[in-house]
Amino acid sequence: MAPSKFKMKSPTIGLQLYTVRDAMAKDPVSTLAKVAAIGYNSVEGATYTGDEKFYGMSAAEFKRVLKQNGLIIPSSHYRLGEEKVNGETQKGTMLNDWNKAVDDAAEVGIKYMVCAYLSETERGDLDHYKKVADQLNIAGERCKKSGIQLCYHNHNFEFVKQGETYPYDILLKSEKNLVKMEIDLYWIKKAGQDAVKLFHEHPGRFPLWHVKDMDKTPEQNFTEVGNGIIDFKEIFKYKSLAGMKYFFVEEDKCPGSPFDSITKSINYIKKNLV
């Protein structure tokens, strides 16, 4: 039998679609084709809120478009859902209509559903973070029933101490088999933390990584992978300890065309990291 036209190329190199969010909002189909043409064979979703669709597409439609471009989507981002938007509760979040979100994720083939961000109103004191950890456990239990792993994605606000405790430490006390972590290497650096130290302290807890670089200016802006100060070569030595399964390039803000930036990033990754 002839090999499938869309057999996954090795290695798997992912892109967080937030990087090309404007293009995805205008024309997701051609944007995904362009991402694949640049060389990415894996993407992480950034939009499943409100209308409970993937970039305006049903789960079946989105799955078909990904397959047409030889792309897998191992992971996608979601919100907790405690915050209301324009006074309205948002569906497709961990606290609101999560069952449909999980069912749709399973239909697309998503293996990891990630709590992407806590708004300021969703943070609060340590007791509130304990409540969030409990909510993550419940959402993670529902994911598990569909063969999906829940993760939590960090920024730097989780490393602002309250007393002697980091909020991130509270989140890490969630049930480790129900809630794993997507580590964002830029925000870890921004917070003054050490990714490798975290891997040693919590081996196997970090199946997903965001690979984004920090430039050499005092402003510590986002930059293309390999163009900044983060030592990815050293960090990647510990991918097995971390339990890394997939990584995704992300650049929240690009100096020009995001397609130019993601091209520079993948070129560095192919030459130096995989």
Stockholm file with secondary structure:
# STOCKHOLM 1.0

chainA/1-274         MAPSKFKMKSPTIGLQLYTVRDAMAKDPVSTLAKVAAIGYNSVEGATYTGDEKFYGMSAAEFKRVLKQNGLIIPSSHYRLGEEKVNGETQKGTMLNDWNKAVDDAAEVGIKYMVCAYLSETERGDLDHYKKVADQLNIAGERCKKSGIQLCYHNHNFEFVKQGETYPYDILLKSEKNLVKMEIDLYWIKKAGQDAVKLFHEHPGRFPLWHVKDMDKTPEQNFTEVGNGIIDFKEIFKYKSLAGMKYFFVEEDKCPGSPFDSITKSINYIKKNLV
#=GR chainA/1-274 SS CCCCTTCCCSSCCEEEGGGGHHHHHHCHHHHHHHHHHHTCCEEEECCCCSSCSBTTBCHHHHHHHHHHTTCEEEEEEECCCCSCBTTBCCSSBTTBSHHHHHHHHHHHTCCEEEECCCCGGGTCSHHHHHHHHHHHHHHHHHHHHTTCEEEEECCSGGGSCBTTBCHHHHHHTSCTTTEEEEEEHHHHHHTTCCHHHHHHHSTTCCCEEEECEECSSTTCCEECTTSSSCCHHHHHTTHHHHTCCEEEECCSSCSSCHHHHHHHHHHHHHHHTC
#=GC SS_cons         CCCCTTCCCSSCCEEEGGGGHHHHHHCHHHHHHHHHHHTCCEEEECCCCSSCSBTTBCHHHHHHHHHHTTCEEEEEEECCCCSCBTTBCCSSBTTBSHHHHHHHHHHHTCCEEEECCCCGGGTCSHHHHHHHHHHHHHHHHHHHHTTCEEEEECCSGGGSCBTTBCHHHHHHTSCTTTEEEEEEHHHHHHTTCCHHHHHHHSTTCCCEEEECEECSSTTCCEECTTSSSCCHHHHHTTHHHHTCCEEEECCSSCSSCHHHHHHHHHHHHHHHTC
//
